[in-house]
Amino acid sequence: MKTLNPPESLYKKLEHLLVAQQWEEADEETGRILLQLSDRISEGYINKRHALAIPSSDLQQIDRLWREHSHNHFGFSIQQQIWNLCHQNYAEFGQKVGWRSHQRCGALSQEVWLNYDQLTFSLQAPLGHLPVAKLLIPVGDRPCFSFVLGTWRIALLSRRDL
């Protein structure tokens, strides 16, 4: 993994967005930083192997900024605590952080994963709701956003160095 910018400038825009509580833009910037740290900007996505190779100091810096500017409401380590409380059950985790919701169709009710544009980009969101780090997954001939296909996220939450 290589960092193309010096570390201090890599996080400057993210910090500015978090200070301004521009949560959606900060989330998108977090995705860009993860791509840059993984040297995957041109591909536009990372996988489990890339997520595991991101230097812990960089993940800790991203996490610190999110926690600091959301008063410990958002951040990777907050998500990791919830992940562990859910016994690493991804569906239960998704429910707890507000990435899944109940949908009713007549008498039937089911849990569904939200689309990115259905997320809550405010401090009214559930604890650990952000960052999502919107990264697209290549599916067929076009990339799409998916909580389910994003194995990189599970790898990140399972790291012991957050």
BADREN-402270 format. One record per residue: chain; x, y, z of N, C-alpha, C in turn. Coordinates in steps of 0.05 Angstrom, whole numbers, plus 32768, in hexadecimal, padded with zeros to 4 digits. Layout:
BADREN-402270
c	n.X	n.Y	n.Z	ca.X	ca.Y	ca.Z	c.X	c.Y	c.Z
A	X	Y	Z	X	Y	Z	X	Y	Z .
...
This chain:
BADREN-402270
c	n.X	n.Y	n.Z	ca.X	ca.Y	ca.Z	c.X	c.Y	c.Z
A	8011	7FE8	8000	8000	8000	8000	8012	8019	8000 .
A	800A	802C	7FF1	8019	8045	7FF1	8007	805C	7FF4 .
A	8011	8070	8001	8002	8089	8005	800E	809D	7FF1 .
A	7FFC	80A8	7FDF	8006	80B9	7FCA	800A	80D6	7FD4 .
A	7FFD	80DD	7FEA	8001	80F8	7FF6	800D	80F4	8011 .
A	801B	8109	801B	8024	8107	8036	800C	8103	8049 .
A	8010	80F5	805F	7FFA	80EF	8071	7FEA	8107	807A .
A	7FF7	811D	8080	7FE8	8135	808A	7FD4	813F	8075 .
A	7FDC	813E	805C	7FC9	8149	8048	7FB4	8134	803F .
A	7FBA	811B	8044	7FA7	8105	803D	7F8C	8108	804C .
A	7F8D	8112	8065	7F75	8113	8076	7F6A	812F	8079 .
A	7F76	8143	806C	7F6E	815E	8070	7F51	8163	8067 .
A	7F4A	8159	804F	7F2F	815D	8044	7F1B	814E	8056 .
A	7F21	8136	805E	7F0F	8126	806F	7F0A	8135	8089 .
A	7F1F	813F	8095	7F1B	814E	80AE	7F0A	8167	80AA .
A	7F0E	8175	8095	7EFE	818D	808E	7EE0	8186	808C .
A	7EDB	8170	807E	7EBF	8167	807A	7EB2	815E	8094 .
A	7EC2	8151	80A5	7EB7	8148	80BE	7EB2	815F	80D1 .
A	7EC4	8172	80D2	7EC0	818A	80E2	7EA6	8198	80DA .
A	7EA1	8199	80C0	7E89	81A6	80B6	7E70	8194	80B7 .
A	7E74	817C	80C2	7E5E	8168	80C4	7E51	8162	80A9 .
A	7E61	8162	8095	7E58	815A	807A	7E5D	813C	8078 .
A	7E4C	812D	8085	7E50	8110	8089	7E51	8100	806F .
A	7E40	8106	805C	7E40	80F7	8043	7E59	80FC	8033 .
A	7E61	8115	8032	7E7A	811B	8023	7E92	810F	8031 .
A	7E92	8110	804C	7EA7	8104	805C	7EA9	80E6	8057 .
A	7E91	80D9	8055	7E91	80BD	8050	7E9D	80B6	8034 .
A	7E96	80C6	8020	7EA1	80C2	8005	7EBF	80C7	8005 .
A	7EC8	80DB	8014	7EE5	80E0	8016	7EF3	80C9	8024 .
A	7EE6	80BD	8038	7EF2	80A6	8046	7EF6	808F	8032 .
A	7EE2	808B	8020	7EE5	8077	800B	7EFD	807D	7FF9 .
A	7F00	8097	7FF1	7F16	809E	7FE0	7F31	809A	7FEE .
A	7F32	80A0	8008	7F4B	809B	8017	7F52	807D	8018 .
A	7F3E	806D	801D	7F43	8050	801E	7F4D	8046	8003 .
A	7F42	8050	7FED	7F4B	8049	7FD3	7F68	8052	7FCF .
A	7F6E	806A	7FD7	7F89	8074	7FD4	7F9D	8064	7FE5 .
A	7F96	805E	7FFD	7FA8	804E	800F	7FAC	8032	8004 .
A	7F99	8028	7FF5	7F9A	800D	7FE9	7FA6	800E	7FCD .
A	7FAD	8025	7FC3	7FB6	8029	7FA8	7FA2	801D	7F94 .
A	7F88	8023	7F98	7F73	8018	7F88	7F61	802E	7F7C .
A	7F6B	8046	7F79	7F5B	805C	7F70	7F50	8056	7F54 .
A	7F60	804C	7F42	7F57	8047	7F27	7F43	8031	7F25 .
A	7F45	801D	7F37	7F31	8007	7F38	7F17	8010	7F45 .
A	7F19	8021	7F59	7F01	802B	7F67	7EF5	8019	7F7B .
A	7F02	8003	7F83	7EF8	7FF2	7F98	7F0F	7FE4	7FA5 .
A	7F0A	7FD9	7FBD	7F1E	7FC9	7FCB	7F10	7FAF	7FD2 .
A	7F21	7F9B	7FD7	7F16	7F81	7FE1	7F22	7F7B	7FFC .
A	7F1C	7F63	8006	7F25	7F5C	8021	7F43	7F5E	8024 .
A	7F52	7F55	8010	7F6F	7F56	8012	7F79	7F73	8014 .
A	7F6D	7F85	8005	7F75	7FA1	8006	7F6F	7FAD	8021 .
A	7F57	7FA7	802C	7F4F	7FB2	8046	7F62	7FA9	805C .
A	7F6B	7F91	805A	7F7D	7F86	806F	7F99	7F93	806D .
A	7FA0	7F9D	8055	7FBB	7FA7	8051	7FBD	7FC5	8057 .
A	7FA7	7FD3	805B	7FA8	7FF0	8061	7FB6	7FF3	807C .
A	7FCA	8004	807D	7FD9	8008	8096	7FC7	8010	80AD .
A	7FCB	8004	80C4	7FBB	8009	80DB	7FBC	8026	80E4 .
A	7FD3	8033	80E1	7FD5	804F	80E8	7FC2	8060	80D8 .
A	7FBE	805A	80BF	7FAB	8069	80AE	7F8E	8064	80B6 .
A	7F87	804B	80BB	7F6C	8044	80C4	7F66	8052	80DF .
A	7F7A	8052	80F1	7F76	805F	810B	7F73	807D	8108 .
A	7F81	8089	80F5	7F7E	80A6	80F0	7F62	80AC	80E6 .
A	7F58	809C	80D2	7F3D	80A0	80C8	7F29	809D	80DE .
A	7F2C	8088	80EE	7F1A	8082	8104	7F1A	8099	8118 .
A	7F32	80A3	811F	7F34	80B8	8133	7F25	80D1	8129 .
A	7F28	80D8	8110	7F1A	80F0	8105	7EFC	80EC	8107 .
A	7EF2	80D5	80FE	7ED5	80D0	8100	7ECB	80D1	811C .
A	7ED9	80C4	812F	7ED0	80C4	814B	7ED1	80E0	8157 .
A	7EE7	80ED	8152	7EEB	8108	815E	7ED5	811B	8155 .
A	7ECE	811C	813C	7EBC	8130	8131	7E9F	8127	8132 .
A	7E9A	810E	813A	7E7E	8105	813E	7E78	8100	815C .
A	7E8B	8107	816D	7E89	8102	818A	7E84	80E5	8190 .
A	7E95	80D4	8183	7E94	80B7	8186	7E7B	80AA	817D .
A	7E6D	80B6	816A	7E55	80AB	815F	7E5B	809A	8146 .
A	7E70	80A2	8137	7E78	8095	811E	7E95	808D	8120 .
A	7E9D	8079	8110	7EB9	8071	810E	7EBB	8053	810A .
A	7ED2	804B	80FF	7ED7	802E	80FB	7ED8	801F	8116 .
A	7EE4	802B	812A	7EE6	801D	8144	7ECB	801B	8151 .
A	7EBA	802E	814D	7E9E	802D	8158	7E90	8016	814A .
A	7E93	8014	812F	7E87	7FFE	8120	7E92	7FE3	8129 .
A	7EAC	7FE3	812E	7EB9	7FCA	8137	7EAE	7FC0	8152 .
A	7EA9	7FD3	8164	7E9D	7FCB	817E	7E81	7FBE	8179 .
A	7E71	7FCA	8168	7E57	7FC0	8162	7E59	7FA5	8154 .
A	7E6C	7FA2	8142	7E71	7F8A	8133	7E77	7F73	8147 .
A	7E88	7F79	815B	7E8E	7F64	816F	7E77	7F5E	8181 .
A	7E67	7F73	8188	7E4F	7F6E	8199	7E3A	7F5D	818A .
A	7E3B	7F5E	816F	7E29	7F4E	815F	7E35	7F33	8158 .
A	7E4B	7F2C	8166	7E58	7F12	8162	7E60	7F0F	8144 .
A	7E68	7F25	8137	7E70	7F25	811B	7E5B	7F1A	8108 .
A	7E42	7F1F	810F	7E2B	7F18	80FE	7E25	7F31	80ED .
A	7E2B	7F2F	80D3	7E29	7F47	80C2	7E0D	7F51	80BF .
A	7DF9	7F40	80BE	7DDD	7F49	80BC	7DD5	7F57	80D5 .
A	7DDC	7F4C	80EC	7DD5	7F59	8105	7DE4	7F74	8108 .
A	7DFD	7F74	8100	7E0C	7F8D	8100	7DFF	7FA2	80EF .
A	7DF7	7F9A	80D7	7DEA	7FAD	80C4	7DD1	7FB9	80D0 .
A	7DC2	7FA8	80DF	7DAA	7FB2	80EC	7DB1	7FC6	8102 .
A	7DC5	7FC0	8112	7DCD	7FD2	8129	7DD6	7FED	811F .
A	7DE6	7FEE	810A	7DF1	8007	8100	7DDE	8015	80ED .
A	7DC7	800A	80E7	7DB3	8017	80D6	7DB8	8014	80B9 .
A	7DC5	7FFF	80B0	7DC9	7FFA	8094	7DB5	7FE7	8089 .
A	7DA4	7FDB	809A	7D8F	7FC9	8092	7D75	7FD4	809E .
A	7D5F	7FCE	8091	7D45	7FD7	809C	7D2F	7FC2	8096 .
A	7D1A	7FC4	80A5	7D02	7FB3	80A0	7CF2	7FBF	8089 .
A	7CEA	7FAF	8076	7CD8	7FB8	8062	7CC0	7FA5	8062 .
A	7CA9	7FB1	8061	7C90	7FA1	8061	7C84	7FA1	8045 .
A	7C7A	7F8A	803D	7C6B	7F87	8024	7C53	7F76	802B .
A	7C3D	7F84	8030	7C25	7F76	803A	7C2A	7F6A	8055 .
A	7C25	7F50	8058	7C29	7F43	8072	7C46	7F3B	8076 .
A	7C56	7F3C	8061	7C72	7F34	8063	7C84	7F4B	806C .
A	7C98	7F44	807C	7CAC	7F57	8084	7CC8	7F4A	8080 .
A	7CDA	7F5A	8076	7CF5	7F50	8072	7D0A	7F65	8077 .
A	7D22	7F5C	807D	7D39	7F6E	8081	7D46	7F72	8066 .
A	7D4C	7F8B	8060	7D5A	7F91	8047	7D71	7FA4	804D .
A	7D87	7FA1	803D	7D9D	7FB4	803F	7D96	7FCE	8031 .
A	7D9D	7FE4	803C	7D97	7FFE	8031	7DAA	8004	8019 .
A	7DA1	8015	8008	7DB2	8020	7FF3	7DC1	8038	7FFF .
A	7DD6	8040	7FF3	7DE6	8056	7FFE	7DD6	806F	8002 .
A	7DC5	8075	7FEF	7DB5	808E	7FF1	7D9F	808C	8006 .
A	7D9B	8076	8013	7D88	8073	8029	7D95	8076	8044 .
A	7DAF	8079	8045	7DBD	807C	805F	7DB7	8097	806C .
A	7DBC	8099	8085	7DB7	80B1	8094	7DD2	80BF	8099 .
A	7DD6	80D6	808D	7DEF	80E5	808F	7DEC	80FC	80A3 .
A	7DE6	80F4	80BC	7DE4	8108	80D2	7DEA	80F9	80EC .
A	7DEC	8108	8101	7DF1	80FC	811C	7DD8	80EF	8127 .
A	7DC1	80F1	8118	7DA9	80E3	8120	7DAA	80C5	8117 .
A	7DBE	80BF	8108	7DC2	80A3	80FE	7DC9	8091	8116 .
A	7DC4	8078	8114	7DCC	8065	812A	7DEA	8066	812F .
A	7DF2	805F	8147	7E0E	805E	814E	7E1D	804C	813A .
A	7E34	8055	8130	7E44	8045	811E	7E3A	8045	8101 .
A	7E26	8055	80FA	7E1B	8055	80DF	7E2F	805D	80CA .
A	7E42	806E	80D2	7E57	8077	80BF	7E72	8072	80CC .
A	7E87	8070	80BC	7E88	8073	809F	7E7F	8059	8091 .
A	7E73	805C	807A	7E6D	8046	8069	7E83	8043	8054 .
A	7E90	805A	804E	7EA5	805B	803A	7E9B	804F	8020 .
A	7E8A	805E	8013	7E7D	8055	7FFA	7E92	804D	7FE6 .
A	7E94	8033	7FE2	7EA5	8028	7FCE	7E94	8015	7FBC .
A	7E98	8018	7FA3	7E88	8008	7F90	7E95	7FED	7F8B .
A	7E85	7FD9	7F88	7E8D	7FBD	7F83	7E88	7FB7	7F66 .
A	7E9C	7FAB	7F58	7E97	7FA4	7F3C	7E84	7F8C	7F3A .
A	7E6D	7F90	7F2D	7E59	7F7B	7F2A	7E52	7F7B	7F0C .
A	7E59	7F66	7EFE	7E54	7F66	7EE1	7E63	7F7C	7ED3 .
A	7E55	7F8B	7EC3	7E63	7FA0	7EB3	7E61	7FBB	7EC0 .
A	7E56	7FBD	7ED9	7E56	7FD7	7EE5	7E59	7FD4	7F04 .
A	7E65	7FE8	7F10	7E69	7FE7	7F2D	7E50	7FF0	7F3B .
A	7E4B	7FE5	7F53	7E34	7FED	7F63	7E3C	7FEE	7F81 .
A	7E2C	7FFB	7F91	7E30	7FFC	7FAD	7E22	7FE5	7FBA .
A	7E2F	7FD7	7FCC	7E22	7FC0	7FD9	7E2E	7FBC	7FF5 .
A	7E1D	7FBA	8009	7E26	7FB2	8023	7E2D	7F95	8023 .
A	7E1D	7F85	8015	7E1F	7F68	8016	7E39	7F5E	8008 .
A	7E40	7F6A	7FF2	7E57	7F61	7FE2	7E71	7F6D	7FEC .
A	7E70	7F7F	7FFF	7E88	7F8D	8008	7E97	7F7D	801D .
A	7EA5	7F68	8015	7EB4	7F57	8029	7ECB	7F67	8035 .
A	7ED3	7F7D	8028	7EE8	7F8D	8033	7EE0	7F99	804E .
A	7EC6	7F9F	8051	7EBB	7FAB	806A	7EBE	7F97	8081 .
A	7EB7	7F7E	807D	7EB9	7F6A	8092	7ED7	7F66	809A .
A	7EE8	7F66	8086	7F05	7F64	808C	7F0E	7F7C	809D .
A	7F05	7F94	8096	7F0D	7FAB	80A5	7F02	7FAA	80C2 .
A	7EE9	7FA2	80C6	7EDE	7FA0	80E0	7EEB	7F8B	80F1 .
A	7EF6	7F77	80E4	7F03	7F60	80F3	7F20	7F66	80FA .
A	7F2B	7F7C	80F1	7F47	7F82	80F7	7F4A	7F87	8115 .
A	7F60	7F80	8121	7F65	7F84	813D	7F74	7F9E	8143 .
A	7F7B	7FAD	812E	7F8B	7FC4	8132	7F7D	7FDF	812E .
A	7F62	7FDE	8130	7F53	7FF7	812E	7F54	8006	8149 .
